């Protein structure tokens, strides 16, 4: 592993990498924004680092290239509360400690997805990981705006059920 990958990013390097790759950037105290300023998420109870780590963790657990970061931000926003603050703080500390064992400054400093997934596999049995993974199932996939990306048309009951809508529209048989 190269020395560059082992050390953390400076603010300048993070912003340069974010602008080049279209990634997240910490815009200032209490905000994380997309480099194109199309969206931002305000953080209140947890730190910017914790929210950025949750966003990256969400992307690594359920990776979808066609789903924008703002949908992941919506999915993890519920962790930015006083009730969840201690759980998030302990969980991110656990995740960052696992990243340090792997040779990185913290989880976000692991620039390669394979490295981050290996770190996540190391903590996958922990309650924090299971809570975030389980929360993402509904937090991410219940957003109607992303359903068309997956080809899901929504529930069918209100439109007469699947018998009348899509049951036998298979044209390849």
C-alpha positions as CSV (number, residue, x, y, z in Angstrom):
1,X,0.0,0.0,0.0
2,X,1.4,3.3,-1.0
3,X,2.3,6.0,1.5
4,X,-0.2,8.4,-0.1
5,X,-3.1,5.9,0.5
6,X,-2.0,5.5,4.2
7,X,-2.1,9.1,5.1
8,X,-5.2,11.2,5.4
9,X,-6.3,13.8,3.0
10,X,-5.8,17.5,3.5
11,X,-8.8,19.7,3.1
12,X,-7.4,21.0,-0.2
13,X,-6.8,17.5,-1.5
14,X,-10.3,16.4,-0.5
15,X,-11.9,19.4,-2.2
16,X,-9.7,18.9,-5.3
17,X,-10.6,15.2,-5.5
18,X,-14.3,15.9,-4.8
19,X,-14.4,18.5,-7.6
20,X,-12.7,16.1,-10.0
21,X,-14.6,13.0,-9.2
22,X,-18.0,14.6,-8.4
23,X,-17.8,13.4,-4.8
24,X,-19.0,14.9,-1.6
25,X,-17.3,17.9,0.0
26,X,-17.6,19.4,3.5
27,X,-18.8,22.8,2.6
28,X,-18.4,24.4,6.0
29,X,-19.4,23.9,9.6
30,X,-22.6,21.9,9.6
31,X,-22.9,21.3,5.9
32,X,-21.9,18.6,3.4
33,X,-22.5,19.5,-0.3
34,X,-22.1,18.1,-3.8
35,X,-19.5,19.9,-5.8
36,X,-22.1,21.1,-8.3
37,X,-24.1,22.6,-5.4
38,X,-27.2,20.7,-6.6
39,X,-27.8,19.6,-3.1
40,X,-26.5,19.9,0.5
41,X,-27.3,18.2,3.8
42,X,-27.2,20.1,7.0
43,X,-25.9,18.3,10.1
44,X,-27.0,19.3,13.5
45,X,-26.4,16.6,16.2
46,X,-23.5,14.7,14.5
47,X,-20.3,16.0,13.0
48,X,-19.6,16.6,9.3
49,X,-17.1,13.8,9.4
50,X,-19.7,11.4,10.8
51,X,-22.2,12.3,8.2
52,X,-19.7,12.1,5.4
53,X,-18.7,8.7,6.7
54,X,-22.3,7.5,6.9
55,X,-22.9,8.7,3.3
56,X,-19.8,6.8,2.1
57,X,-20.8,3.8,4.2
58,X,-24.3,3.8,2.7
59,X,-22.8,4.0,-0.8
60,X,-20.5,1.1,-0.1
61,X,-23.2,-1.1,1.4
62,X,-25.7,-0.5,-1.4
63,X,-23.7,0.7,-4.4
64,X,-25.7,2.0,-7.3
65,X,-23.9,4.2,-9.9
66,X,-27.1,5.7,-11.2
67,X,-28.4,6.8,-7.8
68,X,-27.2,10.2,-6.7
69,X,-25.6,11.0,-3.4
70,X,-28.5,13.2,-2.4
71,X,-30.7,10.0,-2.1
72,X,-28.2,8.4,0.1
73,X,-28.1,11.6,2.2
74,X,-31.9,11.4,2.6
75,X,-31.5,7.8,3.7
76,X,-29.0,8.5,6.4
77,X,-30.3,11.9,7.6
78,X,-32.3,10.2,10.4
79,X,-29.0,9.4,12.1
80,X,-28.5,13.1,12.6
81,X,-30.5,13.3,15.9
82,X,-29.7,13.7,19.5
83,X,-31.2,10.2,20.1
84,X,-28.8,8.6,17.6
85,X,-25.8,10.8,18.3
86,X,-24.0,8.4,20.8
87,X,-24.7,5.4,18.6
88,X,-23.3,7.1,15.5
89,X,-20.3,8.5,17.3
90,X,-19.4,5.0,18.7
91,X,-20.1,3.3,15.4
92,X,-18.0,5.7,13.3
93,X,-15.2,5.4,15.9
94,X,-15.4,1.6,15.5
95,X,-15.3,2.0,11.7
96,X,-12.4,4.5,11.7
97,X,-10.5,2.2,14.1
98,X,-11.0,-0.7,11.7
99,X,-9.7,1.5,8.9
100,X,-6.6,2.4,11.0
101,X,-5.9,-1.3,11.5
102,X,-6.0,-1.6,7.7
103,X,-3.5,1.2,7.3
104,X,-5.7,4.2,6.7
105,X,-6.2,7.4,8.7
106,X,-9.9,6.8,8.8
107,X,-12.6,5.1,6.7
108,X,-13.0,8.1,4.3
109,X,-9.2,8.0,3.6
110,X,-9.6,4.5,2.1
111,X,-9.8,5.7,-1.5
112,X,-10.6,2.4,-3.1
113,X,-14.0,0.8,-2.8
114,X,-12.4,-2.7,-2.4
115,X,-10.5,-1.4,0.7
116,X,-13.7,0.2,2.2
117,X,-15.7,-3.0,1.6
118,X,-13.0,-5.1,3.3
119,X,-13.2,-2.7,6.3
120,X,-17.0,-3.0,6.3
121,X,-16.7,-6.8,6.2
122,X,-14.6,-6.7,9.3
123,X,-17.4,-5.0,11.3
124,X,-20.4,-6.5,9.6
125,X,-21.5,-8.4,12.7
126,X,-21.5,-5.3,14.9
127,X,-24.9,-3.8,15.9
128,X,-24.0,-0.4,14.3
129,X,-23.3,-1.9,10.9
130,X,-26.5,-4.0,11.1
131,X,-28.6,-1.0,12.1
132,X,-27.3,1.2,9.3
133,X,-27.6,-1.6,6.7
134,X,-31.2,-2.4,7.9
135,X,-32.2,1.3,7.9
136,X,-30.9,1.8,4.4
137,X,-33.3,-0.8,3.0
138,X,-36.2,1.4,3.8
139,X,-34.5,4.7,3.9
140,X,-33.0,4.4,0.4
141,X,-35.4,2.1,-1.5
142,X,-38.7,3.8,-0.2
143,X,-37.8,7.0,-2.1
144,X,-40.2,7.2,-5.0
145,X,-37.9,9.4,-7.0
146,X,-35.4,6.5,-7.5
147,X,-37.9,3.8,-8.4
148,X,-37.7,4.5,-12.1
149,X,-34.0,3.9,-12.0
150,X,-34.7,0.3,-10.9
151,X,-37.7,-0.1,-13.2
152,X,-40.1,-0.4,-10.3
153,X,-43.5,1.1,-11.0
154,X,-44.7,1.2,-7.4
155,X,-47.4,-0.7,-5.6
156,X,-50.2,-2.1,-7.7
157,X,-53.1,-2.5,-5.3
158,X,-54.5,1.1,-5.8
159,X,-54.4,0.4,-9.6
160,X,-56.3,-2.9,-9.6
161,X,-53.4,-5.2,-8.7
162,X,-50.8,-7.0,-10.7
163,X,-53.4,-9.1,-12.6
164,X,-54.7,-6.0,-14.3
165,X,-51.3,-4.3,-14.5
166,X,-48.2,-6.1,-15.5
167,X,-49.0,-9.7,-14.7
168,X,-48.9,-11.0,-18.2
169,X,-47.0,-8.4,-20.1
170,X,-44.1,-10.7,-20.6
171,X,-43.4,-10.6,-24.3
172,X,-40.3,-12.8,-24.4
173,X,-42.0,-16.2,-23.7
